[in-house]
Amino acid sequence: MSTALVTGGTSGIGLAFCRELAERGNDLVIVARHRARLENVSDELRARHSINVEILAADLSKRAPLRRVADRVADRERPIDLLVNNAGFGMSKSFLKGELADEEAMLDVLCRGVLVLSHAGALSMKDRGRGAIINVSSVAGFAPMGTYAAAKAWCTAFTETLAHELEGSGVSATALCPGFTRTEMHERANVDMSRLPKVMWLEADRLVRDCLDDVKAGKVISIPGAQYKLIAGMAQVAPRGLVRALSGRAASVRRRQE
Ligand SMILES: NC(=O)c1ccc[n+]([C@@H]2O[C@H](COP(=O)([O-])OP(=O)(O)OC[C@H]3O[C@@H](n4cnc5c(N)ncnc54)[C@H](OP(=O)(O)O)[C@@H]3O)[C@@H](O)[C@H]2O)c1
């Protein structure tokens, strides 16, 4: 039995991580902004499984709450064995049409939050000689498709660097790169997904189980779904100019809807 800390654990992929890890008998520390939703999830998981659940209400786009969560991650008296940096959100507007403050908040959560919590987690896990970090990135990070994709490209490259630095320490780092997944994210970002073909949708429960298998197998990058493995593979070998042209076309279709 061990303890996992999951950011953004009240909805979508993060909630699927919490449910799967609780099912496997892990204690949990769940982080998100809205306390009522945190309490609902912790009540559900405590009632179904005999595990301890701690909740931390924190806005990870802000430095002081992020520091509080990092201190909890680093706490050597109550060690965290698995850190899942999952909290995040997308944007519906293109870079020049959106608000700069929103872009900065997104970068703070998707990049600075991941950086600060990974630093706290990796140092304390390394001292204990065991542990795992999962950074929820995106398959979007393999293509230049806006600032969200750029932040996810950073997340994947950062996690690969971290995995390299942790080699031989007993601690692993894995970037989970999902494609479109049925969660609250697109509705929250006000993005119309009604025209996405069914075959492109992933289910959060399944991708979480596959990701935990990939962590066990020592994979540094976990891409769920054959369709997205193919897309990510092609984006990495195709000429960059072609990837840019195709990504630009997809982005302009979306911009016409703004
Ligand atoms: N859904 C997809 O298609 C997809 C694809 C690839 C990657 N991803 C990535 O998967 C991760 C999870 O997304 P999801 O699709 O599961 O979204 P979701 O259903 O909207 O859940 C997002 C979670 O993050 C929390 N959160 C958002 N902003 C936060 C902040 N500033 N501070 C702390 N917690 C915050 C939310 O809780 P509160 O609102 O209470 O804070 C919620 O628990 C994200 O990193 C996303 O980029 C999603």
The ligand as a Gaussian input file, in Angstrom:
#p B3LYP/6-31G(d) Opt

LIG

0 1
 N       -9.715000      15.591000     -22.248000
 C       -8.834000      15.529000     -23.224000
 O       -9.202000      15.371000     -24.425000
 C       -7.357000      15.616000     -22.921000
 C       -6.456000      15.219000     -23.913000
 C       -5.091000      15.286000     -23.658000
 C       -4.635000      15.744000     -22.431000
 N       -5.524000      16.143000     -21.477000
 C       -4.988000      16.640000     -20.199000
 O       -5.518000      15.859000     -19.153000
 C       -5.501000      16.606000     -17.930000
 C       -6.841000      16.468000     -17.235000
 O       -7.836000      17.053000     -18.067000
 P       -9.333000      16.502000     -18.161000
 O       -9.634000      16.339000     -19.592000
 O       -9.528000      15.375000     -17.221000
 O      -10.112000      17.845000     -17.679000
 P      -11.308000      18.101000     -16.653000
 O      -12.317000      17.013000     -16.690000
 O      -11.753000      19.491000     -16.969000
 O      -10.581000      18.084000     -15.208000
 C       -9.632000      19.073000     -14.872000
 C       -9.245000      18.922000     -13.404000
 O       -8.197000      19.876000     -13.116000
 C       -8.597000      20.730000     -12.021000
 N       -8.040000      22.061000     -12.243000
 C       -8.255000      22.875000     -13.313000
 N       -7.607000      24.039000     -13.135000
 C       -6.959000      23.945000     -11.945000
 C       -6.146000      24.847000     -11.199000
 N       -5.875000      26.098000     -11.626000
 N       -5.641000      24.435000      -9.998000
 C       -5.931000      23.206000      -9.537000
 N       -6.703000      22.311000     -10.186000
 C       -7.222000      22.691000     -11.370000
 C      -10.142000      20.676000     -12.043000
 O      -10.734000      20.932000     -10.763000
 P      -11.165000      22.434000     -10.282000
 O      -11.889000      23.074000     -11.429000
 O      -11.987000      22.220000      -9.053000
 O       -9.864000      23.107000      -9.972000
 C      -10.380000      19.214000     -12.439000
 O      -10.249000      18.383000     -11.297000
 C       -5.128000      18.039000     -18.328000
 O       -3.769000      18.284000     -18.045000
 C       -5.388000      18.066000     -19.831000
 O       -4.592000      19.036000     -20.481000
 C       -6.873000      16.083000     -21.693000

